[in-house]
Amino acid sequence: MVPGGALVLDLGCGLGFLRNHLDPSCGYIGVDCLKPDCVDRFDRFVQADLARGDWHRELEAALPARPDVITLAAVLEHVDDCTALLVRCGSLLREQGMIVGTTPHPCGRRLHEALAAMGICSRSGAREHRSFLDRADLSEHADACGGRLDHYKTFLFGLNQLFVIRFGGLHG
């Protein structure tokens, strides 16, 4: 899904494990509110709080170039305004760039909350969930930010979703 040679901006990168799944020719920049103990996985790491409204401005100044791909793995469900986040992401991307992300499907909400109550899933993660989006919601947010939902599929027995939002008229 991510082409070789792409510059990847991983928002909410955590420890940077995505790097292990990218072609070695890809550039990899991680962004998170907490700096990991080891930043060896990253070509560059930027500490930024995505909850702040101006995070994209400080990040834009720190980027060596506009990224080809922005990843949002398990990020959207923690955001109050998904469209605003996606608009900011779109403003950072190069022309014809894409956003690749995952988010839990609404059908798993009760299961996640029950597992969190039992301590099997993260209790704090469950409390931090702001929204559960379905395919129609993702498509609406993609349209609102000037992109289009180009790829969508569910995984983990339908409990999670993978989506790709493309910008600049690319054909999918």
C-alpha positions, 0 to 999 in steps of 0.5 A: 500500500505504501510505495517504495521511496515514499516519505511516510509521516506516522502520526501517533507513532508510539514506538515506531514499529510501523518502520518494520513494515515499510520498504527500506527505501522509505523515509520515516518520520514519527510524531507523538506526544511522548518521545520514545526511549529509543528513536533509532527506528526513525529518520526523524522524530518530532514531539507534538500533541495532536490535540493542540490546534496548531500542531501541523504548523510546528510539524510543517516547519520540522519536515524535510519535505512534504510527505507522500503518505501520512499514517493514522493507526488507531488515532481517529477514534481519539480525536474530537474533530476528525475532519479538522485533523484530516484537513490538517493532514491534507495540508501537509501532504504532497500533491496526490498524497494519501492518508492510510489509517485504522480505526475500530468499527462501531460494532466492536464498541461494546466488546471493547468496553467490556474487555476494558472493564475486565482489564483485558483491553486498556481501560484508559484507551477505552475512556479516551475513545471519542468516536467510532466511525463506520465506512459512511462516516469515513467517506464523509470525512474524506470528502469534507477534507478534500480527499476521497475514500479510495480503499476500505476494508475491515479486519480482525473479524470486522472489529477494525477498519483499514482506510485510504484517503487519496488526494489530487485525483489519483485513481484507485 
